[in-house]
């Protein structure tokens, strides 16, 4: 995957340039990712920041073609159904610490609090993002798979996940077979506040320039061109995806999570 060599930030280095050049890859070559790289990526994720040293996540590497096909059926995304690239599932994991507490005779009730869920969710996503940064620094492409939550019960069954766990996100890492343009992001003035929340007074007016930038991106990108804008996407599409309507909270409760 190629990266833009320009420096849009006041300070830059190779790491920052790689991060700013992030783009979603949905097509991968059949070239395998070496075992050395896979081990390195897993080690990077393992060494991620963690809330109160509780290390509440587990990564499941998917190598079984039948299991990958099942996950692809849940996701419905063609790049998941494909066998190209390495597929990892990042699992929020309070089960391991529940086992430790149970063996020590400690109360398990804290594990069912929303507080514990949020902390474990943070741990899981930080680990996933660290793997993404490491993978892209090695010239690999990545794609997050929130679509695994289109049917969380089916995912839990497929992976044999125990109580106090939940599949947060999938991630494919591989050699990119495409080089899509970088998708423009909201401006700093909208996403960053100093000592206070940066409330939008008139969203349509304040995002007008950004909408034009997004329209240009969709109109000129290499594939799947269309006429669209950020505010139109949010107003018309948010909440309509299958993974945005699945009974996630209900399933979390079934797993003993976020009960209070």
C-alpha positions as CSV (number, residue, x, y, z in Angstrom):
1,X,0.0,0.0,0.0
2,X,1.5,3.3,-1.0
3,X,1.3,6.4,1.3
4,X,1.3,10.1,0.5
5,X,4.7,11.5,1.1
6,X,3.4,15.1,1.7
7,X,3.3,16.4,5.3
8,X,-0.1,18.0,6.1
9,X,0.8,18.4,9.7
10,X,3.3,20.9,11.3
11,X,5.4,18.0,12.7
12,X,5.8,14.7,10.9
13,X,7.7,11.4,10.8
14,X,7.1,8.1,9.1
15,X,4.7,6.9,11.8
16,X,2.5,10.0,11.5
17,X,2.6,9.9,7.7
18,X,1.4,6.3,7.8
19,X,-1.4,7.2,10.2
20,X,-2.6,10.1,8.1
21,X,-2.5,8.0,5.0
22,X,-4.9,5.4,6.5
23,X,-7.6,4.1,4.1
24,X,-9.9,1.1,4.2
25,X,-8.8,-1.8,2.0
26,X,-11.6,-4.2,0.8
27,X,-9.6,-6.2,-1.7
28,X,-6.5,-8.3,-0.8
29,X,-4.1,-10.3,-2.9
30,X,-3.6,-14.1,-2.3
31,X,-0.1,-13.4,-1.0
32,X,0.0,-14.7,2.6
33,X,1.0,-12.6,5.5
34,X,4.1,-14.2,7.0
35,X,4.0,-15.9,10.4
36,X,6.7,-13.6,11.7
37,X,4.5,-10.6,10.8
38,X,1.4,-12.2,12.3
39,X,3.3,-12.9,15.6
40,X,4.6,-9.3,15.6
41,X,1.1,-7.8,15.1
42,X,-0.3,-10.0,17.9
43,X,2.6,-8.9,20.2
44,X,1.9,-5.2,19.4
45,X,-1.7,-5.7,20.3
46,X,-0.8,-7.6,23.4
47,X,1.3,-4.7,24.6
48,X,-1.4,-2.1,24.2
49,X,-2.5,0.3,26.9
50,X,-5.1,-1.3,29.3
51,X,-7.4,0.0,32.0
52,X,-6.0,-0.6,35.5
53,X,-3.7,-3.4,34.1
54,X,-6.8,-5.6,33.7
55,X,-6.0,-6.7,30.1
56,X,-9.7,-7.4,29.2
57,X,-9.5,-8.5,25.6
58,X,-8.7,-11.7,23.6
59,X,-7.8,-11.9,19.9
60,X,-9.0,-14.9,17.9
61,X,-7.2,-15.6,14.7
62,X,-9.4,-17.3,12.1
63,X,-7.6,-20.0,10.0
64,X,-10.5,-22.5,9.6
65,X,-12.1,-21.9,6.1
66,X,-15.5,-23.1,7.3
67,X,-15.4,-20.7,10.3
68,X,-14.3,-17.9,8.1
69,X,-17.2,-18.7,5.7
70,X,-19.6,-18.6,8.7
71,X,-18.3,-15.2,9.8
72,X,-18.5,-14.0,6.2
73,X,-22.2,-15.1,6.2
74,X,-22.8,-13.0,9.3
75,X,-20.9,-10.0,7.9
76,X,-22.3,-10.4,4.3
77,X,-19.2,-8.5,3.1
78,X,-17.4,-10.1,0.1
79,X,-14.0,-9.3,1.5
80,X,-14.9,-11.3,4.6
81,X,-16.2,-14.3,2.6
82,X,-13.0,-14.3,0.6
83,X,-10.0,-16.2,2.0
84,X,-7.5,-13.4,1.2
85,X,-5.9,-11.7,4.1
86,X,-5.7,-12.7,7.8
87,X,-8.9,-12.4,9.8
88,X,-8.8,-11.5,13.5
89,X,-11.8,-11.2,15.8
90,X,-11.2,-8.8,18.8
91,X,-13.2,-10.1,21.8
92,X,-14.1,-8.1,24.9
93,X,-13.1,-10.5,27.6
94,X,-14.2,-10.3,31.2
95,X,-14.4,-14.1,31.4
96,X,-10.7,-14.6,32.1
97,X,-10.8,-12.2,35.1
98,X,-14.1,-13.8,36.2
99,X,-12.3,-17.1,36.4
100,X,-9.5,-15.6,38.4
101,X,-12.0,-13.9,40.8
102,X,-14.1,-17.0,41.1
103,X,-11.1,-19.2,42.0
104,X,-10.1,-16.6,44.6
105,X,-13.6,-16.5,46.1
106,X,-14.1,-12.9,45.0
107,X,-17.5,-11.4,44.1
108,X,-18.3,-11.5,40.3
109,X,-20.9,-8.7,40.5
110,X,-18.4,-6.0,39.4
111,X,-18.0,-7.7,36.1
112,X,-21.6,-7.1,35.2
113,X,-21.4,-3.4,35.7
114,X,-21.5,-1.0,32.7
115,X,-18.3,0.5,34.1
116,X,-16.5,-2.9,33.6
117,X,-17.9,-3.2,30.1
118,X,-16.7,0.3,29.0
119,X,-13.2,-0.4,30.3
120,X,-13.0,-3.7,28.6
121,X,-14.4,-2.2,25.4
122,X,-11.7,0.4,25.5
123,X,-9.0,-2.2,26.0
124,X,-10.3,-4.2,23.0
125,X,-10.4,-1.3,20.6
126,X,-7.1,0.1,21.7
127,X,-5.5,-3.3,20.9
128,X,-7.2,-3.4,17.5
129,X,-6.0,0.1,16.6
130,X,-2.5,-0.7,17.7
131,X,-2.5,-3.7,15.3
132,X,-3.8,-1.5,12.5
133,X,-1.0,1.1,12.9
134,X,1.6,-1.7,13.1
135,X,0.2,-3.5,10.0
136,X,0.0,-0.3,8.0
137,X,3.6,0.7,9.0
138,X,4.7,-2.6,7.4
139,X,2.9,-1.7,4.2
140,X,-0.1,-3.9,4.7
141,X,-3.7,-3.0,4.2
142,X,-6.5,-3.3,6.8
143,X,-10.2,-3.2,7.2
144,X,-12.3,-3.1,10.3
145,X,-15.4,-5.3,10.4
146,X,-18.2,-3.8,12.5
147,X,-20.4,-5.9,10.3
148,X,-19.8,-9.0,12.5
149,X,-22.4,-7.5,14.8
150,X,-25.1,-8.0,12.3
151,X,-25.9,-11.2,14.2
152,X,-23.9,-11.2,17.5
153,X,-25.6,-14.4,18.8
154,X,-24.4,-16.3,15.7
155,X,-20.9,-14.9,16.2
156,X,-20.9,-16.0,19.8
157,X,-22.0,-19.5,18.8
158,X,-19.5,-19.8,16.0
159,X,-16.6,-18.8,18.2
160,X,-17.8,-20.7,21.3
161,X,-17.6,-17.5,23.4
162,X,-18.3,-18.0,27.1
163,X,-20.1,-15.7,29.5
164,X,-18.7,-12.3,30.1
165,X,-17.3,-12.0,26.5
166,X,-18.5,-10.2,23.4
167,X,-17.2,-9.9,19.8
168,X,-16.5,-6.2,19.4
169,X,-14.9,-6.0,16.0
170,X,-13.2,-8.0,13.2
171,X,-10.1,-7.0,11.4
172,X,-8.6,-8.2,8.1
173,X,-4.9,-7.6,7.5
174,X,-3.3,-8.4,4.2
175,X,-1.5,-7.3,1.1
176,X,-3.7,-4.7,-0.6
177,X,-5.0,-5.3,-4.1
178,X,-6.3,-1.8,-4.4
179,X,-5.2,1.8,-3.6
180,X,-8.3,3.8,-2.8
181,X,-8.2,7.5,-2.1
182,X,-8.1,8.7,1.5
183,X,-11.6,9.7,2.6
184,X,-11.7,13.3,3.9
185,X,-12.4,13.8,7.7
186,X,-14.3,16.4,9.6
187,X,-12.2,19.5,10.3
188,X,-10.4,20.0,13.6
189,X,-12.6,23.0,14.4
190,X,-15.6,20.6,14.5
191,X,-14.0,17.6,16.2
192,X,-11.8,19.4,18.7
193,X,-12.6,21.7,21.6
194,X,-10.4,23.6,24.1
195,X,-11.7,23.3,27.7
196,X,-15.3,23.0,26.4
197,X,-17.4,21.0,23.9
198,X,-17.3,22.6,20.4
199,X,-21.1,22.8,19.9
200,X,-22.3,23.3,16.3
201,X,-24.6,26.4,16.1
202,X,-25.7,25.7,12.5
203,X,-24.5,22.2,11.3
204,X,-25.5,22.7,7.7
205,X,-23.6,26.0,7.4
206,X,-20.6,25.0,9.4
207,X,-20.2,21.7,7.5
208,X,-20.9,23.2,4.0
209,X,-17.2,23.3,3.0
210,X,-16.7,19.8,4.3
211,X,-19.7,18.5,2.5
212,X,-18.3,19.9,-0.8
213,X,-15.0,18.1,-0.1
214,X,-16.9,14.8,0.5
215,X,-19.0,15.4,-2.6
216,X,-15.8,15.8,-4.6
217,X,-14.3,12.7,-3.1
218,X,-17.3,10.5,-4.0
219,X,-17.6,12.1,-7.4
220,X,-13.9,11.5,-8.4
221,X,-12.9,8.4,-6.6
222,X,-11.7,5.4,-8.7
223,X,-14.6,3.1,-8.0
224,X,-18.3,3.4,-7.0
225,X,-18.6,7.1,-7.7
226,X,-21.8,8.7,-6.5
227,X,-23.3,12.1,-5.5
228,X,-23.3,12.3,-1.7
229,X,-22.3,14.4,1.2
230,X,-21.5,13.8,4.9
231,X,-24.7,15.5,6.2
232,X,-26.8,13.6,3.7
233,X,-25.3,10.3,4.9
234,X,-25.9,11.1,8.5
235,X,-29.5,12.4,7.9
236,X,-30.5,9.5,5.7
237,X,-28.4,6.4,6.3
238,X,-27.4,6.4,10.0
239,X,-29.0,3.5,11.9
240,X,-30.2,1.6,8.8
241,X,-27.4,-1.0,8.5
242,X,-28.1,-4.5,9.8
243,X,-25.3,-4.2,12.3
244,X,-26.8,-0.9,13.5
245,X,-30.2,-2.6,14.3
246,X,-29.2,-6.0,15.7
247,X,-30.0,-6.6,19.4
248,X,-26.6,-5.9,20.7
249,X,-27.6,-4.7,24.2
250,X,-29.9,-7.7,24.6
251,X,-27.1,-10.1,23.7
252,X,-24.6,-8.3,26.0
253,X,-27.1,-8.8,28.8
254,X,-27.3,-12.5,27.9
255,X,-23.5,-12.6,28.2
256,X,-23.7,-11.1,31.7
257,X,-22.4,-7.8,30.6
258,X,-23.6,-4.2,31.2
259,X,-26.4,-5.2,33.5
260,X,-26.2,-2.2,35.8
